Amino acid sequence: MRYTLLPTKTTLKSLSFLLLTLLLGSCSSSKKISKPLDKIFKESAVFEKAFVGFMVIDPKKDKTLYSYNPNKYFTPASNTKLFTFYAGLKILDDSIPALQYRILGDSLYFKATGDPSFLNESLPKSDVLDFLKSTSENLAYVAPIYTEKHQGRGWAWDDYNSYYSAEITPFPIYGNLVGFKFQNNKELPVVTPTVFKDSIFNSKDSLISRRVKRDLHKNRFVFNNQKKDSDFSQVVPFKYSPEFLVSLLSDTLQKPITLIEDPALNKKLTNTIYSIPADSIYKRMLKVSDNFIAEQILLMAANKVSDTLKTEIAIDYMKENFLKDLPDEPMWYDGSGLSRYNLFTPQSMVKLLQKIKKEVPQKELLDMLPAGGHSGTIKNYYKADKPYVFAKTGTLKNNHSLSGYLITKKGKLLIFSFMNSNYTVPTSVLKAEMEKVLLQIRDNY
């Protein structure tokens, strides 16, 4: 005989009270933040000078706590790197593929994959230099299938001389930058790498700045240092070509290298040598917002899913295979966010951050991101004894975004995206107003 135990009236009352308490507690927490946030967003003189979007969710409850223009499109700037980060997580291995190669006869044929780490002082040392130096075979560089221009779609062309606009190339070397270190009472700077020391000129033209300026189309660097009265350093992108790469690589290795442009040979290079852990480049890209690394990640991703190093291939692959469930289609054009063509919505940014959270353990993920008041691009903002904001910034003139994770005083991890476009107040003033919103959430949920 089977018996069914029916709940007593007392049990039902207890359960009802517990459920009501949980619901009221949840509603109370939401109300504590929603009314003050309504007031800030609707009455702020700062936000009145901008187009603002915001969304914050509790991922554990899968609940939206507050939103303001969550489905409107904004210029994300370097928030785009979160999309690039996700592409790396889904496509690349734990280690970065550096070269593809094959030994045929007395020659080692090799081609590039877009790896940004070769002789890059900002990244861990890889074994690729020793690999190329130690081989006894003749070296032949096979130019990969590469159809990109030196800068991304929608980039500002006149930023070409700035360190943050290093050229996108299939085989980066030295981070695609030249370093100039000026010293007091010395006319010429110390140049790194030294192969560029004969390409820099001190002009007596008073209209030329002390700062080094490269010619637009070639590696000729000019400056005016007539006073020679102070020390300073500068890095400038160099102009890339396959021929120049081979010359620079040959000078570095102290070995002759032959350049081969043969698409058919590309497919025969089936061996791969890896360079550095993938998380080391993700951390660098996210912490200091490294544009160069971001662009190279998409090239490496494209190379992994096709036979061509092309940014668009990686983006299309991600949109087709991993991003179809975003609330709004991402208008995604580059890896770094330098492009003014990029457009994302706060609710899509939040969804993306949910996806990223599923891929990386929480402690490791938060360590990769800038921490408010402590590290990276928000070291001087959102200060607290214990960091509560772990997020990626994105800034172009009149556009600023902050998307990531927030830990409340009760220890709850929330996901948020704060996007601002077309503002006319100073960015510092805008950030102070954003901080009011984030503190309200931190302290009351």
C-alpha positions in Angstrom: 0.0 0.0 0.0 1.3 3.5 -0.9 0.9 6.5 1.3 1.0 10.2 0.2 1.9 12.7 2.8 -0.2 15.9 2.3 1.2 19.2 3.6 -0.4 20.5 6.7 -1.9 24.0 7.0 1.1 25.0 9.2 3.6 23.7 6.6 1.8 25.5 3.8 1.8 28.8 5.8 5.5 28.4 6.5 6.3 27.8 2.9 4.1 30.7 1.8 5.8 33.0 4.3 9.3 31.9 3.2 8.4 32.4 -0.5 6.9 35.8 0.3 9.9 36.8 2.3 12.2 35.9 -0.6 10.1 37.8 -3.1 9.8 40.8 -0.9 13.6 40.8 -0.2 14.3 40.6 -3.9 11.9 43.3 -4.7 13.2 45.4 -1.9 16.8 45.1 -3.2 15.7 46.1 -6.7 13.6 49.1 -5.4 16.6 50.3 -3.3 18.6 50.8 -6.5 15.9 51.5 -9.1 14.4 54.7 -7.6 17.7 56.4 -6.9 19.0 55.3 -10.4 15.9 56.7 -12.1 16.6 60.0 -10.4 20.3 60.0 -11.5 19.6 59.1 -15.1 16.6 61.4 -15.6 17.8 64.4 -13.6 21.6 64.4 -14.1 22.9 67.5 -15.8 25.9 65.5 -16.9 23.9 62.7 -18.6 21.7 65.3 -20.2 24.8 66.3 -22.2 25.2 62.7 -23.5 23.4 59.8 -25.1 23.5 57.2 -22.3 22.8 53.5 -22.1 23.0 51.2 -19.1 22.1 47.7 -18.0 22.9 45.6 -14.9 21.9 42.0 -14.2 22.2 39.5 -11.5 23.5 36.4 -13.4 22.8 34.0 -10.6 19.1 34.9 -10.7 19.1 35.7 -14.4 17.4 38.9 -13.6 17.7 42.4 -14.9 18.1 44.8 -12.0 18.0 48.0 -13.9 18.2 49.2 -17.5 18.2 52.5 -19.4 18.3 52.5 -23.2 19.6 48.9 -23.1 18.7 48.2 -26.8 20.2 51.4 -28.3 23.4 51.3 -30.3 26.5 53.0 -29.0 30.1 53.5 -30.3 31.9 51.0 -28.0 35.5 52.0 -28.6 37.7 49.5 -26.8 34.8 47.6 -25.3 35.1 45.9 -28.7 38.1 44.0 -27.2 35.6 42.0 -25.1 34.3 40.5 -28.4 37.9 39.9 -29.5 38.6 38.2 -26.2 35.6 35.9 -26.7 36.8 35.1 -30.2 40.2 34.0 -28.8 38.6 31.9 -26.1 36.4 30.1 -28.7 38.8 29.7 -31.5 42.4 29.7 -30.3 44.2 27.0 -28.2 45.7 27.5 -24.8 49.0 28.4 -26.5 49.4 30.9 -29.3 50.3 29.4 -32.8 53.4 31.3 -33.9 54.5 29.8 -37.2 53.5 27.1 -39.6 56.4 25.4 -41.2 57.8 22.4 -43.1 61.3 21.2 -44.0 61.7 20.4 -47.7 65.2 19.4 -48.8 67.8 21.7 -47.3 65.3 24.5 -46.5 62.9 25.3 -43.7 59.8 27.0 -45.2 57.8 29.0 -42.7 54.8 31.4 -42.7 53.3 33.7 -40.2 50.0 33.3 -38.3 49.6 36.8 -36.9 51.2 36.0 -33.5 52.0 39.4 -31.8 54.7 38.0 -29.4 57.8 37.8 -31.5 60.4 40.1 -29.8 57.6 42.0 -28.2 58.9 43.5 -24.9 55.4 43.7 -23.5 54.8 40.0 -23.7 56.6 36.9 -22.3 59.6 35.6 -24.2 58.8 32.9 -26.7 60.9 30.1 -28.2 60.4 31.1 -31.8 63.6 33.2 -32.0 65.7 30.3 -30.8 63.8 28.0 -33.2 64.7 30.1 -36.2 68.2 30.8 -35.0 69.1 27.2 -34.2 67.9 25.5 -37.4 70.7 24.4 -39.8 68.4 24.6 -42.8 68.2 27.6 -45.1 65.3 29.9 -44.1 62.5 30.7 -46.6 59.6 32.9 -45.5 56.4 32.1 -47.4 54.1 35.1 -47.4 50.7 34.0 -46.1 47.5 34.8 -47.8 46.9 38.2 -46.4 44.5 40.9 -47.9 44.3 43.4 -45.1 45.4 47.1 -45.3 47.9 48.5 -42.8 45.0 50.0 -40.7 41.6 48.7 -39.9 38.3 49.8 -41.5 37.0 53.0 -40.0 40.3 54.0 -38.3 41.4 57.6 -38.2 44.1 57.8 -40.9 46.1 60.6 -39.2 46.7 58.4 -36.1 49.2 56.4 -38.1 52.1 58.0 -36.1 50.6 57.1 -32.7 51.8 54.0 -30.7 48.2 52.8 -30.4 47.8 52.6 -34.2 50.6 50.0 -34.9 50.0 48.5 -38.3 48.2 45.2 -38.6 50.5 42.6 -40.1 50.8 38.9 -40.7 54.2 38.6 -39.0 54.6 41.3 -36.3 58.1 41.9 -35.0 59.1 44.2 -32.0 55.4 44.9 -31.6 55.6 46.7 -35.0 57.0 49.7 -33.2 60.3 51.7 -33.2 61.5 53.1 -29.9 63.2 56.5 -29.6 64.9 57.5 -26.3 66.1 61.1 -26.1 68.8 62.1 -23.6 69.8 65.5 -22.3 72.5 67.2 -24.4 72.5 64.5 -27.1 71.3 65.3 -30.6 70.2 61.9 -31.7 68.1 59.4 -29.7 68.9 55.8 -28.9 66.9 53.8 -31.4 65.4 50.3 -30.9 65.7 48.2 -33.0 69.0 49.6 -34.2 68.3 48.8 -37.8 66.3 52.1 -37.8 69.1 54.3 -36.6 69.9 55.5 -40.1 66.3 56.3 -40.8 65.9 59.2 -38.3 66.8 62.8 -39.0 67.1 66.0 -36.9 65.6 68.8 -38.8 66.3 72.5 -38.2 62.9 73.4 -39.5 61.2 75.3 -36.6 57.8 74.1 -37.8 58.7 70.5 -37.0 57.9 69.3 -33.6 60.3 67.7 -31.1 58.2 64.6 -31.3 59.2 62.1 -33.9 57.1 62.0 -37.0 57.2 59.2 -39.6 56.6 59.8 -43.2 53.1 58.5 -44.1 54.3 55.9 -46.7 57.9 55.0 -45.6 60.2 54.5 -42.7 61.7 58.0 -42.6 61.5 59.6 -39.1 62.0 63.4 -38.5 62.1 65.5 -35.4 63.5 68.8 -34.2 65.8 68.6 -31.1 67.8 71.7 -31.4 67.5 72.6 -27.7 68.4 69.1 -26.4 67.4 70.1 -22.9 65.3 67.2 -21.6 64.9 63.4 -21.6 61.9 61.7 -23.1 60.9 58.6 -24.9 58.5 57.9 -27.8 57.4 54.8 -29.8 56.2 55.1 -33.4 54.7 52.4 -35.7 57.0 51.5 -38.6 55.8 50.9 -42.1 55.4 47.3 -43.0 55.9 45.3 -46.2 56.9 41.6 -46.8 60.2 42.7 -48.2 60.9 45.0 -45.2 59.9 42.2 -42.8 62.4 39.7 -44.4 65.2 42.4 -44.2 64.4 43.1 -40.6 64.2 39.5 -39.7 67.4 38.7 -41.4 69.2 41.5 -39.6 67.8 40.2 -36.3 68.7 36.5 -36.9 72.0 37.3 -38.7 71.0 34.9 -41.4 69.9 35.2 -45.0 66.2 34.7 -45.6 64.4 34.2 -48.9 61.0 35.7 -49.5 58.6 33.4 -51.4 55.2 34.5 -52.5 53.4 31.2 -53.5 49.8 30.6 -52.2 50.0 26.9 -53.2 53.0 26.4 -50.9 51.1 27.8 -48.0 48.9 24.7 -47.7 52.0 22.4 -47.4 53.2 24.1 -44.2 51.4 21.7 -41.9 53.7 21.8 -38.8 53.0 24.4 -36.1 55.3 25.9 -33.4 53.6 27.6 -30.5 54.9 30.7 -28.7 53.3 31.8 -25.4 50.2 31.1 -23.3 47.1 32.6 -24.8 46.0 34.1 -21.4 49.1 36.2 -21.3 48.1 38.1 -24.5 44.5 38.4 -23.3 45.5 39.9 -20.0 47.8 42.4 -21.7 45.0 43.4 -24.2 42.4 43.8 -21.5 44.5 45.5 -18.7 46.1 48.2 -20.8 43.8 48.1 -23.8 46.5 47.1 -26.3 45.1 47.7 -29.7 47.8 46.0 -31.6 47.4 42.7 -29.7 43.6 42.8 -30.2 43.9 43.1 -34.0 46.4 40.3 -34.2 44.1 38.0 -32.2 41.5 38.2 -34.9 44.1 37.5 -37.6 45.2 34.4 -35.7 41.6 33.3 -35.3 40.9 33.8 -39.0 44.0 31.7 -39.8 42.7 28.9 -37.6 39.3 28.7 -39.3 40.5 29.4 -42.9 43.6 29.7 -45.0 43.6 33.5 -45.0 44.6 36.1 -42.4 41.6 38.4 -42.7 39.8 40.1 -39.8 36.4 39.8 -41.4 36.7 36.0 -41.6 37.1 35.7 -37.8 34.2 38.2 -37.1 31.8 36.4 -39.5 32.7 33.0 -38.0 32.0 34.3 -34.5 28.7 35.9 -35.5 27.6 32.8 -37.3 28.6 30.2 -34.7 28.7 31.9 -31.2 26.8 35.2 -31.3 23.5 34.5 -32.9 21.7 34.6 -29.5 22.8 38.2 -28.8 19.7 40.5 -28.2 20.9 42.8 -31.0 23.2 42.1 -33.9 26.7 43.5 -33.3 28.0 45.9 -35.8 31.5 44.6 -35.5 34.4 45.7 -37.8 37.8 45.4 -36.0 39.5 43.8 -33.1 40.6 46.9 -31.1 37.6 49.3 -31.2 39.6 52.0 -33.1 36.9 51.8 -35.8 34.1 54.3 -35.7 32.0 51.7 -37.6 31.6 49.5 -34.5 28.2 49.7 -32.8 26.9 47.6 -29.9 24.0 47.8 -27.4 24.3 47.6 -23.6 22.1 44.4 -23.5 24.3 42.7 -26.1 27.4 43.6 -24.1 25.9 42.1 -21.0 25.0 38.9 -22.8 28.5 38.7 -24.1 29.9 39.1 -20.6 27.7 36.3 -19.5 29.2 34.1 -22.2 32.7 35.0 -21.2 32.0 34.2 -17.6 31.1 30.6 -18.6 34.4 30.2 -20.4 36.8 31.4 -17.6 36.9 30.7 -13.9 35.7 33.8 -12.0 39.0 34.5 -10.1 41.1 34.2 -13.3 38.6 36.3 -15.2 38.6 39.2 -12.7 42.4 39.1 -12.6 42.6 39.7 -16.4 40.4 42.8 -16.2 41.3 46.3 -15.0 40.3 46.7 -11.3 38.9 50.0 -10.1 41.5 52.0 -8.1 44.1 49.2 -8.4 45.1 48.3 -12.0 44.9 48.8 -15.7 42.9 51.6 -17.4 40.7 52.3 -14.3 43.6 52.4 -11.8 42.7 56.1 -11.0 38.9 55.7 -11.0 36.3 53.8 -9.0 38.6 53.7 -6.0 37.9 51.6 -2.9 39.8 49.8 -0.3 38.7 46.6 -1.9 38.1 46.7 -5.7 34.4 46.4 -6.7 34.6 47.2 -10.4 36.4 44.8 -12.8 35.7 46.1 -16.3 36.9 47.0 -19.7 37.0 50.7 -20.7 36.5 52.1 -24.1 37.2 55.7 -25.1 37.2 57.6 -28.3 36.6 61.3 -28.5 33.1 62.0 -27.2 32.5 58.3 -26.5 33.2 56.4 -23.3 32.0 52.9 -22.2 32.7 50.7 -19.2 31.5 47.0 -19.3 32.3 44.2 -16.9 31.6 42.9 -13.5 30.7 44.5 -10.2 30.9 43.0 -6.7 28.4 44.4 -4.2 29.1 44.8 -0.5 27.1 41.6 0.1 29.5 39.8 -2.2 27.2 39.3 -5.1 28.7 39.4 -8.6 26.7 41.4 -11.1 27.3 42.1 -14.8 26.8 45.6 -16.3 27.4 47.7 -19.3 27.6 51.5 -19.2 27.8 53.2 -22.6 28.0 56.9 -23.4 28.1 58.5 -26.9 28.2 62.1 -28.1 28.8 63.7 -24.8 30.2 67.2 -24.5 31.4 67.3 -20.9 34.9 66.4 -19.9 35.4 62.6 -19.7 36.5 62.9 -16.0 33.2 64.6 -15.2 31.3 61.8 -17.0 33.2 59.1 -15.1 32.4 60.8 -11.8 28.7 60.6 -12.6 29.0 57.0 -13.7 30.6 56.2 -10.3 27.5 57.5 -8.5 25.5 54.9 -10.3 27.9 52.0 -9.6 28.2 52.9 -6.0 24.5 53.0 -5.6 24.3 49.4 -6.9 27.3 48.3 -4.9 26.0 49.6 -1.6 22.3 48.6 -2.0 22.1 45.2 -3.6 
